[in-house]
Amino acid sequence: MSLLQEKFPEITLADQPLAPLTWLKVGGLAQFLVEPRNADELQEVVTLCHENEIPVRVLGSGSNLLVRDEGVSGVVLRLTNESFGQVTVDGTTVRAGSGAILSHAISESVKAGLAGLDVLVGIPGTIGGALRGNAGGRSGDIGQFVSSVTVLTVKGTRFVRAEDELSFAYRSSSINELVILEADFQLKVDDPEEIARRMRKLWIMKKSSQPLASQSAGCIFKNPRGLSAGDLIEQSGLKGTRVGGAEISDRHANFVVTHPETKSDDVLRLIDLTQSKVAEQFGVDLELELRVW
Protein backbone atom coordinates (compact mmCIF):
# COMPACT_ATOMS: atom_id res chain seq x y z
CA MET A 1 0.00 0.00 0.00
CA SER A 2 1.28 3.45 -0.87
CA LEU A 3 1.90 6.20 1.64
CA LEU A 4 -1.03 8.17 0.21
CA GLN A 5 -3.47 5.28 0.50
CA GLU A 6 -2.24 4.71 4.03
CA LYS A 7 -2.59 8.35 5.15
CA PHE A 8 -5.61 9.36 3.06
CA PRO A 9 -7.51 6.12 2.31
CA GLU A 10 -10.92 7.78 1.92
CA ILE A 11 -9.87 10.23 -0.77
CA THR A 12 -7.17 8.33 -2.70
CA LEU A 13 -7.81 6.10 -5.71
CA ALA A 14 -5.02 4.22 -7.51
CA ASP A 15 -4.73 3.75 -11.28
CA GLN A 16 -7.71 5.89 -12.20
CA PRO A 17 -8.60 6.57 -15.87
CA LEU A 18 -8.32 10.28 -16.63
CA ALA A 19 -9.99 10.18 -20.07
CA PRO A 20 -13.56 10.39 -18.69
CA LEU A 21 -12.54 13.44 -16.65
CA THR A 22 -11.40 15.47 -19.69
CA TRP A 23 -13.43 17.03 -22.49
CA LEU A 24 -11.42 15.27 -25.20
CA LYS A 25 -12.12 11.90 -23.48
CA VAL A 26 -8.66 10.50 -24.32
CA GLY A 27 -5.52 9.60 -22.35
CA GLY A 28 -4.22 7.13 -19.79
CA LEU A 29 -4.37 6.55 -16.05
CA ALA A 30 -3.41 8.65 -13.05
CA GLN A 31 -1.17 6.71 -10.68
CA PHE A 32 -3.16 8.30 -7.85
CA LEU A 33 -6.27 10.44 -8.04
CA VAL A 34 -6.81 12.38 -4.80
CA GLU A 35 -9.97 14.39 -4.04
CA PRO A 36 -9.48 16.39 -0.82
CA ARG A 37 -12.62 17.41 1.08
CA ASN A 38 -11.42 20.85 2.20
CA ALA A 39 -8.45 23.25 2.03
CA ASP A 40 -6.81 21.89 5.20
CA GLU A 41 -6.86 18.31 3.92
CA LEU A 42 -5.54 19.55 0.58
CA GLN A 43 -2.68 21.28 2.39
CA GLU A 44 -1.82 18.03 4.22
CA VAL A 45 -1.78 16.05 0.96
CA VAL A 46 0.44 18.60 -0.80
CA THR A 47 2.85 18.76 2.16
CA LEU A 48 3.12 14.94 2.26
CA CYS A 49 3.78 14.82 -1.50
CA HIS A 50 6.46 17.51 -1.21
CA GLU A 51 8.21 15.75 1.68
CA ASN A 52 8.23 12.48 -0.26
CA GLU A 53 9.06 13.95 -3.68
CA ILE A 54 5.80 12.77 -5.24
CA PRO A 55 4.89 14.82 -8.33
CA VAL A 56 1.54 16.62 -8.12
CA ARG A 57 -0.77 18.04 -10.79
CA VAL A 58 -4.16 19.72 -10.46
CA LEU A 59 -7.07 18.72 -12.67
CA GLY A 60 -9.90 21.20 -13.11
CA SER A 61 -12.86 20.35 -15.32
CA GLY A 62 -10.47 18.98 -17.97
CA SER A 63 -11.73 21.38 -20.65
CA ASN A 64 -8.32 22.55 -21.84
CA LEU A 65 -6.26 19.43 -21.30
CA LEU A 66 -4.82 16.53 -23.26
CA VAL A 67 -3.56 13.58 -21.20
CA ARG A 68 -1.01 11.39 -23.00
CA ASP A 69 -1.88 7.71 -23.58
CA GLU A 70 0.81 6.60 -21.11
CA GLY A 71 -0.95 8.47 -18.30
CA VAL A 72 0.47 10.42 -15.38
CA SER A 73 2.74 9.31 -12.54
CA GLY A 74 2.35 10.71 -9.03
CA VAL A 75 -0.76 12.50 -7.81
CA VAL A 76 -3.55 14.19 -9.73
CA LEU A 77 -5.57 16.44 -7.41
CA ARG A 78 -9.22 17.07 -8.13
CA LEU A 79 -10.96 19.85 -6.20
CA THR A 80 -14.55 18.73 -6.78
CA ASN A 81 -15.74 18.96 -3.18
CA GLU A 82 -18.32 21.73 -2.74
CA SER A 83 -16.00 23.47 -0.25
CA PHE A 84 -13.81 24.45 -3.26
CA GLY A 85 -16.74 25.64 -5.35
CA GLN A 86 -18.33 28.36 -3.21
CA VAL A 87 -19.32 31.67 -4.81
CA THR A 88 -20.25 34.61 -2.54
CA VAL A 89 -21.14 38.23 -3.26
CA ASP A 90 -20.28 41.12 -0.94
CA GLY A 91 -21.11 44.55 -2.39
CA THR A 92 -19.26 44.69 -5.71
CA THR A 93 -16.82 41.92 -4.75
CA VAL A 94 -17.42 38.35 -5.88
CA ARG A 95 -15.35 35.64 -4.18
CA ALA A 96 -15.15 32.32 -6.00
CA GLY A 97 -13.45 29.06 -5.08
CA SER A 98 -11.12 27.61 -7.72
CA GLY A 99 -13.37 24.58 -8.14
CA ALA A 100 -16.40 26.73 -8.99
CA ILE A 101 -17.57 26.29 -12.56
CA LEU A 102 -17.03 29.56 -14.43
CA SER A 103 -20.64 29.68 -15.65
CA HIS A 104 -21.88 29.42 -12.02
CA ALA A 105 -19.69 32.37 -10.94
CA ILE A 106 -21.02 34.37 -13.92
CA SER A 107 -24.68 33.66 -13.12
CA GLU A 108 -24.23 34.50 -9.41
CA SER A 109 -22.61 37.84 -10.27
CA VAL A 110 -25.30 38.70 -12.84
CA LYS A 111 -28.03 37.79 -10.33
CA ALA A 112 -26.47 40.34 -7.98
CA GLY A 113 -26.52 42.99 -10.74
CA LEU A 114 -22.76 42.98 -11.22
CA ALA A 115 -21.12 43.24 -14.64
CA GLY A 116 -17.69 42.04 -15.71
CA LEU A 117 -17.54 38.27 -15.66
CA ASP A 118 -20.40 38.16 -18.19
CA VAL A 119 -17.84 38.75 -20.98
CA LEU A 120 -16.69 35.16 -20.32
CA VAL A 121 -20.05 33.59 -21.21
CA GLY A 122 -19.72 30.27 -23.05
CA ILE A 123 -16.16 29.60 -21.88
CA PRO A 124 -15.94 26.16 -20.24
CA GLY A 125 -13.97 25.18 -17.16
CA THR A 126 -13.41 26.19 -13.56
CA ILE A 127 -12.36 29.47 -11.96
CA GLY A 128 -8.92 27.99 -11.20
CA GLY A 129 -8.25 26.98 -14.80
CA ALA A 130 -9.65 30.26 -16.12
CA LEU A 131 -7.30 32.26 -13.86
CA ARG A 132 -4.25 30.14 -14.68
CA GLY A 133 -4.68 30.66 -18.43
CA ASN A 134 -6.37 34.08 -18.23
CA ALA A 135 -9.44 32.81 -20.08
CA GLY A 136 -11.25 35.26 -22.29
CA GLY A 137 -12.33 36.26 -25.74
CA ARG A 138 -12.79 39.35 -27.87
CA SER A 139 -14.89 41.06 -25.19
CA GLY A 140 -12.31 40.78 -22.40
CA ASP A 141 -10.58 38.31 -20.11
CA ILE A 142 -10.86 37.19 -16.50
CA GLY A 143 -7.62 38.83 -15.34
CA GLN A 144 -8.94 42.36 -15.68
CA PHE A 145 -11.40 41.80 -12.80
CA VAL A 146 -9.12 40.07 -10.28
CA SER A 147 -8.18 41.88 -7.06
CA SER A 148 -6.59 38.99 -5.15
CA VAL A 149 -5.89 35.26 -5.43
CA THR A 150 -5.29 32.79 -2.59
CA VAL A 151 -2.76 30.13 -3.57
CA LEU A 152 -1.04 27.06 -2.16
CA THR A 153 2.62 26.46 -2.98
CA VAL A 154 4.21 23.15 -3.87
CA LYS A 155 5.49 23.00 -0.26
CA GLY A 156 1.98 23.39 1.14
CA THR A 157 2.24 27.07 2.16
CA ARG A 158 -0.91 29.16 1.77
CA PHE A 159 -0.75 32.86 0.92
CA VAL A 160 -2.57 35.66 -0.87
CA ARG A 161 -1.32 37.35 -4.01
CA ALA A 162 -2.73 40.89 -4.29
CA GLU A 163 -2.88 43.34 -7.19
CA ASP A 164 0.81 44.20 -7.55
CA GLU A 165 1.78 40.50 -7.37
CA LEU A 166 -0.61 39.59 -10.15
CA SER A 167 -0.14 40.12 -13.85
CA PHE A 168 -2.19 38.78 -16.71
CA ALA A 169 -1.36 38.61 -20.40
CA TYR A 170 -2.92 36.92 -23.41
CA ARG A 171 -3.80 33.36 -22.25
CA SER A 172 -1.29 33.51 -19.41
CA SER A 173 -0.90 34.74 -15.84
CA SER A 174 1.86 35.22 -13.29
CA ILE A 175 0.17 32.68 -10.96
CA ASN A 176 2.68 29.84 -10.90
CA GLU A 177 1.94 28.22 -7.54
CA LEU A 178 0.72 24.62 -7.46
CA VAL A 179 -2.90 25.30 -6.47
CA ILE A 180 -5.25 28.27 -6.78
CA LEU A 181 -7.67 28.14 -3.84
CA GLU A 182 -9.95 31.13 -4.46
CA ALA A 183 -10.06 34.61 -5.95
CA ASP A 184 -11.76 37.95 -5.39
CA PHE A 185 -13.18 39.81 -8.38
CA GLN A 186 -13.97 43.53 -8.38
CA LEU A 187 -17.05 44.11 -10.54
CA LYS A 188 -19.33 47.04 -11.48
CA VAL A 189 -23.02 47.55 -10.74
CA ASP A 190 -25.20 47.25 -13.84
CA ASP A 191 -28.79 46.44 -14.79
CA PRO A 192 -29.22 42.61 -14.77
CA GLU A 193 -31.45 42.76 -17.87
CA GLU A 194 -28.85 44.76 -19.76
CA ILE A 195 -26.13 42.26 -18.74
CA ALA A 196 -28.36 39.33 -19.80
CA ARG A 197 -28.95 40.98 -23.20
CA ARG A 198 -25.19 41.34 -23.81
CA MET A 199 -24.62 37.74 -22.71
CA ARG A 200 -27.29 36.41 -25.09
CA LYS A 201 -25.66 38.25 -27.98
CA LEU A 202 -22.21 36.83 -27.10
CA TRP A 203 -23.61 33.33 -26.63
CA ILE A 204 -25.36 33.36 -30.03
CA MET A 205 -22.11 34.43 -31.73
CA LYS A 206 -20.20 31.62 -29.98
CA LYS A 207 -22.82 28.99 -30.74
CA SER A 208 -22.84 29.83 -34.44
CA SER A 209 -19.08 29.45 -34.87
CA GLN A 210 -17.95 26.75 -32.41
CA PRO A 211 -18.60 22.99 -32.22
CA LEU A 212 -20.18 23.24 -28.76
CA ALA A 213 -22.07 19.95 -29.10
CA SER A 214 -18.99 17.89 -29.99
CA GLN A 215 -16.26 16.36 -27.86
CA SER A 216 -13.64 19.11 -28.05
CA ALA A 217 -11.46 21.12 -25.69
CA GLY A 218 -11.86 24.75 -26.66
CA CYS A 219 -9.18 26.41 -28.76
CA ILE A 220 -6.11 24.27 -29.40
CA PHE A 221 -3.75 27.09 -30.38
CA LYS A 222 -3.21 30.64 -29.15
CA ASN A 223 -3.91 33.36 -31.69
CA PRO A 224 -0.60 34.74 -33.02
CA ARG A 225 -0.35 38.52 -32.51
CA GLY A 226 -2.83 40.26 -34.80
CA LEU A 227 -3.87 37.00 -36.48
CA SER A 228 -6.45 34.27 -35.99
CA ALA A 229 -5.14 30.72 -35.52
CA GLY A 230 -8.45 29.35 -36.83
CA ASP A 231 -8.20 31.40 -40.03
CA LEU A 232 -4.60 30.30 -40.64
CA ILE A 233 -5.54 26.63 -40.18
CA GLU A 234 -8.56 27.02 -42.47
CA GLN A 235 -6.50 28.81 -45.14
CA SER A 236 -4.00 25.93 -44.97
CA GLY A 237 -6.85 23.69 -46.16
CA LEU A 238 -6.91 21.65 -42.95
CA LYS A 239 -10.57 21.98 -41.92
CA GLY A 240 -12.03 18.48 -41.54
CA THR A 241 -8.56 16.82 -41.64
CA ARG A 242 -8.49 13.62 -39.61
CA VAL A 243 -5.69 11.61 -37.98
CA GLY A 244 -7.01 8.40 -36.42
CA GLY A 245 -10.06 9.47 -34.43
CA ALA A 246 -9.00 13.13 -34.06
CA GLU A 247 -10.42 15.67 -36.50
CA ILE A 248 -10.08 19.41 -37.09
CA SER A 249 -13.61 20.75 -36.63
CA ASP A 250 -15.38 21.81 -39.82
CA ARG A 251 -17.14 24.54 -37.80
CA HIS A 252 -14.05 26.20 -36.32
CA ALA A 253 -10.57 25.19 -37.44
CA ASN A 254 -8.97 25.94 -34.05
CA PHE A 255 -11.01 23.14 -32.43
CA VAL A 256 -10.14 19.45 -32.50
CA VAL A 257 -13.02 17.00 -32.20
CA THR A 258 -12.42 13.45 -30.95
CA HIS A 259 -14.45 10.46 -32.13
CA PRO A 260 -14.88 7.16 -30.22
CA GLU A 261 -11.66 5.09 -29.96
CA THR A 262 -9.44 8.17 -30.42
CA LYS A 263 -5.99 7.92 -28.89
CA SER A 264 -4.17 10.85 -27.34
CA ASP A 265 -1.44 10.18 -29.88
CA ASP A 266 -3.92 10.90 -32.73
CA VAL A 267 -4.51 14.38 -31.28
CA LEU A 268 -0.76 14.99 -30.88
CA ARG A 269 -0.08 13.93 -34.47
CA LEU A 270 -2.87 16.18 -35.74
CA ILE A 271 -1.42 19.10 -33.72
CA ASP A 272 2.01 18.40 -35.21
CA LEU A 273 0.62 18.25 -38.75
CA THR A 274 -1.27 21.54 -38.23
CA GLN A 275 1.78 23.35 -36.84
CA SER A 276 4.05 22.23 -39.70
CA LYS A 277 1.48 23.03 -42.43
CA VAL A 278 0.81 26.55 -41.06
CA ALA A 279 4.55 27.21 -40.58
CA GLU A 280 5.27 26.03 -44.12
CA GLN A 281 2.48 28.09 -45.68
CA PHE A 282 2.52 31.29 -43.61
CA GLY A 283 5.82 31.22 -41.69
CA VAL A 284 3.88 31.36 -38.42
CA ASP A 285 4.66 29.11 -35.45
CA LEU A 286 1.38 28.20 -33.73
CA GLU A 287 1.72 27.97 -29.96
CA LEU A 288 -0.43 25.55 -27.97
CA GLU A 289 -3.20 26.90 -25.77
CA LEU A 290 -4.15 23.32 -24.88
CA ARG A 291 -2.20 21.90 -21.92
CA VAL A 292 -0.55 18.50 -22.44
CA TRP A 293 0.28 16.15 -19.56
C-alpha positions in Angstrom: 0.0 0.0 0.0 1.3 3.4 -0.9 1.9 6.2 1.6 -1.0 8.2 0.2 -3.5 5.3 0.5 -2.2 4.7 4.0 -2.6 8.4 5.1 -5.6 9.4 3.1 -7.5 6.1 2.3 -10.9 7.8 1.9 -9.9 10.2 -0.8 -7.2 8.3 -2.7 -7.8 6.1 -5.7 -5.0 4.2 -7.5 -4.7 3.8 -11.3 -7.7 5.9 -12.2 -8.6 6.6 -15.9 -8.3 10.3 -16.6 -10.0 10.2 -20.1 -13.6 10.4 -18.7 -12.5 13.4 -16.7 -11.4 15.5 -19.7 -13.4 17.0 -22.5 -11.4 15.3 -25.2 -12.1 11.9 -23.5 -8.7 10.5 -24.3 -5.5 9.6 -22.4 -4.2 7.1 -19.8 -4.4 6.5 -16.1 -3.4 8.7 -13.1 -1.2 6.7 -10.7 -3.2 8.3 -7.8 -6.3 10.4 -8.0 -6.8 12.4 -4.8 -10.0 14.4 -4.0 -9.5 16.4 -0.8 -12.6 17.4 1.1 -11.4 20.8 2.2 -8.5 23.3 2.0 -6.8 21.9 5.2 -6.9 18.3 3.9 -5.5 19.5 0.6 -2.7 21.3 2.4 -1.8 18.0 4.2 -1.8 16.1 1.0 0.4 18.6 -0.8 2.8 18.8 2.2 3.1 14.9 2.3 3.8 14.8 -1.5 6.5 17.5 -1.2 8.2 15.8 1.7 8.2 12.5 -0.3 9.1 14.0 -3.7 5.8 12.8 -5.2 4.9 14.8 -8.3 1.5 16.6 -8.1 -0.8 18.0 -10.8 -4.2 19.7 -10.5 -7.1 18.7 -12.7 -9.9 21.2 -13.1 -12.9 20.4 -15.3 -10.5 19.0 -18.0 -11.7 21.4 -20.6 -8.3 22.5 -21.8 -6.3 19.4 -21.3 -4.8 16.5 -23.3 -3.6 13.6 -21.2 -1.0 11.4 -23.0 -1.9 7.7 -23.6 0.8 6.6 -21.1 -0.9 8.5 -18.3 0.5 10.4 -15.4 2.7 9.3 -12.5 2.4 10.7 -9.0 -0.8 12.5 -7.8 -3.5 14.2 -9.7 -5.6 16.4 -7.4 -9.2 17.1 -8.1 -11.0 19.9 -6.2 -14.5 18.7 -6.8 -15.7 19.0 -3.2 -18.3 21.7 -2.7 -16.0 23.5 -0.2 -13.8 24.4 -3.3 -16.7 25.6 -5.4 -18.3 28.4 -3.2 -19.3 31.7 -4.8 -20.3 34.6 -2.5 -21.1 38.2 -3.3 -20.3 41.1 -0.9 -21.1 44.5 -2.4 -19.3 44.7 -5.7 -16.8 41.9 -4.8 -17.4 38.3 -5.9 -15.4 35.6 -4.2 -15.2 32.3 -6.0 -13.4 29.1 -5.1 -11.1 27.6 -7.7 -13.4 24.6 -8.1 -16.4 26.7 -9.0 -17.6 26.3 -12.6 -17.0 29.6 -14.4 -20.6 29.7 -15.7 -21.9 29.4 -12.0 -19.7 32.4 -10.9 -21.0 34.4 -13.9 -24.7 33.7 -13.1 -24.2 34.5 -9.4 -22.6 37.8 -10.3 -25.3 38.7 -12.8 -28.0 37.8 -10.3 -26.5 40.3 -8.0 -26.5 43.0 -10.7 -22.8 43.0 -11.2 -21.1 43.2 -14.6 -17.7 42.0 -15.7 -17.5 38.3 -15.7 -20.4 38.2 -18.2 -17.8 38.7 -21.0 -16.7 35.2 -20.3 -20.0 33.6 -21.2 -19.7 30.3 -23.0 -16.2 29.6 -21.9 -15.9 26.2 -20.2 -14.0 25.2 -17.2 -13.4 26.2 -13.6 -12.4 29.5 -12.0 -8.9 28.0 -11.2 -8.3 27.0 -14.8 -9.7 30.3 -16.1 -7.3 32.3 -13.9 -4.3 30.1 -14.7 -4.7 30.7 -18.4 -6.4 34.1 -18.2 -9.4 32.8 -20.1 -11.2 35.3 -22.3 -12.3 36.3 -25.7 -12.8 39.3 -27.9 -14.9 41.1 -25.2 -12.3 40.8 -22.4 -10.6 38.3 -20.1 -10.9 37.2 -16.5 -7.6 38.8 -15.3 -8.9 42.4 -15.7 -11.4 41.8 -12.8 -9.1 40.1 -10.3 -8.2 41.9 -7.1 -6.6 39.0 -5.1 -5.9 35.3 -5.4 -5.3 32.8 -2.6 -2.8 30.1 -3.6 -1.0 27.1 -2.2 2.6 26.5 -3.0 4.2 23.1 -3.9 5.5 23.0 -0.3 2.0 23.4 1.1 2.2 27.1 2.2 -0.9 29.2 1.8 -0.7 32.9 0.9 -2.6 35.7 -0.9 -1.3 37.4 -4.0 -2.7 40.9 -4.3 -2.9 43.3 -7.2 0.8 44.2 -7.6 1.8 40.5 -7.4 -0.6 39.6 -10.2 -0.1 40.1 -13.9 -2.2 38.8 -16.7 -1.4 38.6 -20.4 -2.9 36.9 -23.4 -3.8 33.4 -22.2 -1.3 33.5 -19.4 -0.9 34.7 -15.8 1.9 35.2 -13.3 0.2 32.7 -11.0 2.7 29.8 -10.9 1.9 28.2 -7.5 0.7 24.6 -7.5 -2.9 25.3 -6.5 -5.2 28.3 -6.8 -7.7 28.1 -3.8 -9.9 31.1 -4.5 -10.1 34.6 -6.0 -11.8 38.0 -5.4 -13.2 39.8 -8.4 -14.0 43.5 -8.4 -17.1 44.1 -10.5 -19.3 47.0 -11.5 -23.0 47.6 -10.7 -25.2 47.2 -13.8 -28.8 46.4 -14.8 -29.2 42.6 -14.8 -31.5 42.8 -17.9 -28.9 44.8 -19.8 -26.1 42.3 -18.7 -28.4 39.3 -19.8 -29.0 41.0 -23.2 -25.2 41.3 -23.8 -24.6 37.7 -22.7 -27.3 36.4 -25.1 -25.7 38.2 -28.0 -22.2 36.8 -27.1 -23.6 33.3 -26.6 -25.4 33.4 -30.0 -22.1 34.4 -31.7 -20.2 31.6 -30.0 -22.8 29.0 -30.7 -22.8 29.8 -34.4 -19.1 29.4 -34.9 -18.0 26.8 -32.4 -18.6 23.0 -32.2 -20.2 23.2 -28.8 -22.1 19.9 -29.1 -19.0 17.9 -30.0 -16.3 16.4 -27.9 -13.6 19.1 -28.1 -11.5 21.1 -25.7 -11.9 24.7 -26.7 -9.2 26.4 -28.8 -6.1 24.3 -29.4 -3.7 27.1 -30.4 -3.2 30.6 -29.1 -3.9 33.4 -31.7 -0.6 34.7 -33.0 -0.4 38.5 -32.5 -2.8 40.3 -34.8 -3.9 37.0 -36.5 -6.4 34.3 -36.0 -5.1 30.7 -35.5 -8.5 29.4 -36.8 -8.2 31.4 -40.0 -4.6 30.3 -40.6 -5.5 26.6 -40.2 -8.6 27.0 -42.5 -6.5 28.8 -45.1 -4.0 25.9 -45.0 -6.9 23.7 -46.2 -6.9 21.7 -43.0 -10.6 22.0 -41.9 -12.0 18.5 -41.5 -8.6 16.8 -41.6 -8.5 13.6 -39.6 -5.7 11.6 -38.0 -7.0 8.4 -36.4 -10.1 9.5 -34.4 -9.0 13.1 -34.1 -10.4 15.7 -36.5 -10.1 19.4 -37.1 -13.6 20.8 -36.6 -15.4 21.8 -39.8 -17.1 24.5 -37.8 -14.1 26.2 -36.3 -10.6 25.2 -37.4 -9.0 25.9 -34.1 -11.0 23.1 -32.4 -10.1 19.5 -32.5 -13.0 17.0 -32.2 -12.4 13.5 -30.9 -14.4 10.5 -32.1 -14.9 7.2 -30.2 -11.7 5.1 -30.0 -9.4 8.2 -30.4 -6.0 7.9 -28.9 -4.2 10.9 -27.3 -1.4 10.2 -29.9 -3.9 10.9 -32.7 -4.5 14.4 -31.3 -0.8 15.0 -30.9 -0.1 13.9 -34.5 -2.9 16.2 -35.7 -1.4 19.1 -33.7 2.0 18.4 -35.2 0.6 18.3 -38.7 -1.3 21.5 -38.2 1.8 23.3 -36.8 4.0 22.2 -39.7 1.5 23.0 -42.4 0.8 26.6 -41.1 4.6 27.2 -40.6 5.3 26.0 -44.1 2.5 28.1 -45.7 2.5 31.3 -43.6 5.8 31.2 -41.7 3.9 31.4 -38.4 4.7 29.1 -35.4 1.4 28.2 -33.7 1.7 28.0 -30.0 -0.4 25.5 -28.0 -3.2 26.9 -25.8 -4.2 23.3 -24.9 -2.2 21.9 -21.9 -0.6 18.5 -22.4 0.3 16.2 -19.6 
